[in-house]
């Protein structure tokens, strides 16, 4: 199902993954980090298990659309160390961040203390090494840029706060563990499709015009919130500088499995894979229930940020 004129072409066989594809009991499959590793696509997806808490599963694909789920979960809440206390209520919305020939994992750790972000490293997607809890509560949606800037790592994040309503911030670190020099760089716009809150989506990837970041934005309606996707372009040498933000959304809930589900009217991305042919595969959770995919021309997304832009702040 593809709408004429849409900047993202939905995969005709969406959804690409559902709970019925998982060989262990889960209620949902959604909000997956995706990366292309050694020529294969690896998806690390979130699932609610039947106590209502979340774990992370793994699925693999040769073409980026037809995925096979591994027989056991990839990552479950820690049972020891400080991580056990802060992952007690589940782990959610994992991003795979390719950084300096490594794959860093950022995910939301839920506990009685709130939600904060955990950082881990994967060793060939076979093992996971937890590194640190890198935020306080309440903060979500951390994506790390793939290169250093002035010798420091950079990340985008989203404090869960009504003081500066659900805005995107940037922070820096010398070692991936200690973060600071934080500042807000992008805010929701009143009476706009993303006026309620915005947050980082897929890890940014490099284009010749800047770092392209696909983010999520939320609009509150009389029937509840609607989650859509947008695009922003960051300066190549200074990621705190946003060159342009698309004034219009690039994807909204339309298909039945996006409009209806565990959380209705949601498209939410944690991963996008740029390809050598100038396209990007974009992945999103539909209604917090299934996984979907689509493709777009990278140049179209960049041009949208440059030619039809709204102020970032």
N, C-alpha and C positions, 0 to 999 in steps of 0.2 A: 504494500500500500504506500504509494508515493504521491505527495501533493505537487501539482505543477508549480514550478517556480521555487520550490523549497531549496535552501542552500545545502541541506543535508538530505541525502537520498537514503531512506530507510531500506535495510536489507529485506528482500521480499519474503524471506522465510522467518521473520521475527515471530515470536521471541526465539533467541538462539539457545537459551538454557532456562529450564524450569525445574521445580522441585522433583518432577518425575524423572529427570535425568540423573539424579543424585542417588548413589547406591546405599546411602544410609538415611535414616529418617530426618527430614527437615521440612519446614513449613514454607520457606521462601528461598529464592536465589536472586541476589541483587547487589548493586553498588560494588562492582568488582574493579580492582586494579588489573591492568593488562600491560604486557610488554612482549616484544618480539625478541626471543633469546635463541641464539644458534639456529636461526631460520624457522623456529616454531613459536607460536603464540601461547603464552602462559597467562591464564586468568586465575586470579585469587579473589574468590567471590565470598560475599557475606551471606550467611543463612541464619534464620531463626530456627533454633531447635525447639522441641515441643514443651520446654519450660519457659519459652518466651525470650530467652537470651540468645546472643549471637556468637557464632564461630566463623572461621574462615576455611573454605574449601579450595581445592585446586582442580582446574580443568585445562586440557591441552588441545591444540588445534594446528593443523598444517596450513589452513587457508584463512584463519581468523574469523571464521563463521561457524564451522561445525566442530564443536568441542566435546571432548570425552572427559568425564569427571573421574578423578582418582578414587580408589576404593575407601580411603580414609581421609578425614579432615586434615588440612595442611597446618592449621594453627588453632589452638584452643586456649582458653584462659590458663595462665600460669598457675602451678600448684605450689610453688615455693618462691622465696625471695620477696623483695618489695613488690614485684610485679603481681604476685598473687593477691595482695591486698587491693591493688588498684585495677585489676582485671576481673574482680570478683563477679560483676554483673554482666560480663561479656565483652567481646572485642568486635569492632565494627569499622566499615568503610575504609578499608585498607587501600593505600596508594603504593605503587611500585615506582620508586624514583631512581632512574639510572644516573649514578653520580660517580665520576672518575673510574670507569671500568668496574663498578660495583653496583649492586642493587640494594638500595636502602628501602625499608618498609616503614611507613608511618601509618598508625591506626589509632582509632579512638578506644581508649580503655575506660570502661564504665565501672563504677563502684559506689558504695554508700557515700563516698566523698565527692561525687560528681563525675564529670568526664574530663579526661586529660589525654594528651597524646603520648604514645609510646613509640620509640624508635628501635628498629631491629635491622639486622643485616641477614640476607639469605646467602647461603653457600650453595650455589648451583641449583637453587630451588629444591634442594633435598633436605637441608637443615636450616634452622633459624637461630640466630644468635641475638638475643635481646641486648640492647646497648644501654638505654637509659629512658627514663620518663622525662620528656623535654619541655613540658608545660605544666603550669598549675591548672586547677579547675577554675572556670569552665571554659574550655577552648577546644576547637575541633578543626578538621579539614586542613591539615598541614601538608603542603607539597614543597619539595626541595628542588631548587634549580640544579641542573646537571653539571655546572661548572662553578668555580670560585670567582669572586669579584674582589679584587684587591687583596687576595690571600684569604678571603673569608667565604664560608658557605652562606647561602641566602635561602630563605624560605618564605612562603606565603602562608598565612594562617587567618583564623577568624575567631576572635573572642566572642563568647556567647553573652552579649551585654546589650541592654537597652540604653545605656549611657551614650555610647556612640553606635547606634543601632546596627548590629550584625554586619560589620564592615570588614574589608580585607586589609590586613596589615602585612608589613614586611619586617623580618628580623634577620640578624646575622650571627654567625658563630665561627670561632677559630677552630673548633674541634668536633662539631656536631652535637655536643652535649650541653655546652653553656651558650645560651642565646640571649641577645640583647640588641641595643641600638634600634629599638622597635619604633615604628611609626605607621600611622594609617595612610594608605595610598589610594583607596577606592571606597566610595560609600554608595548606598542606595540613593535613588533619585525619587523625590515625592511624586506621587501619582504617575508612576512609570511601571513597566512590567516587573522590575526588580525592586520595588519601593520598600518591601517589608524587610528583606534581608538578602545579603549576597554572601558567597563563600567560595573559596578555591575549589576547583573541580579536578580536572586531570593535571598531572605535572606539566609545567610549561615545556614546550619544545622549540628549538631554534629554527627560524626562517631567515631569509636574507634581509628582511625588513625589521625583525625584532623577535622577541620571545613571545610565542603565541600561547595564550592561556584560555582554556575553555572553562568557564565558571558557571555556577548556578545562581539563579535569582528567584525570589519568591514574591508573589503578589497575593494579598489577602482579599478574598471575595466574600460575598454573603453566604456562599456555600462552603467556605473553607479556603485553604491556601492552595495556590497553583505554583508548582516548581517548573521552571524553564531553564534553558541553557543559553548563555551568551558568550561573547568572545572579547578578549582584551589583548592589546599588543604592548609589550614592555620593551624599553630600550635595551639594546644588546650589551652595552657596557655598564649601564646603571639601571638595574631592574626595578628600583624604586620609582623611576620615571615611566609613566604610562603614556605612550604615544597616542593611543586611541582606544576607545571602548565603543563597540557597536551599539548604536542607539536602539536597534531592534533585536529581538531574540533570534536565535538560530534554530531552536527546536522547542516545541511545546507538546504537552500530552494530547494525542489525537487518536492513536490506535486503542482498541478496547482494553488491552492489557496495560496501558498507561493511564487510562481514565479511571479504571476500576481495579481495585485490589486492596492489599493490606493498608496502604495509605493512598487514597485516590488522587488523581491528577498530579502525578509526579514523573518527571524525567530527571535523573540524577546521575552525573558522571563522576567516576574516579579514575578513568583511563582513556587515553587516545594514543594511537600508534601512527606516526608519520611514515609514509612509504616513499621509496625512491622515485616513484612515478608522479610525484607531486600531489598525491591524495593523502588523506588521513582517515584512518578507521577510528570512529568514535563509538564508545560503548556506554550504555546507560541502563540503570535499573528502572523498570517500568512499574510504577505504583508500589514500590518496595516489595515486589513479588516475583518478577522475572527479569532476565537479562536480555537486552536488545542491542542491535548494532546498526550502524549506518556509515556512509562515506561522504566526504566532501572534498572539494578542491582547496588545498591550502591557500592558494592565491586568492580565492573567493573570500575566505575568512579574513585574510589580511586586509584585503581591499575594503571589506565591510567596516573594519576598525578604522581605516584611514579616511574613507569617503563619507561615512554616515555615522559620525562619532558624537558621543555625548561627553560632557566633562566628567572626569573620574571622581572629583570631589565636589 
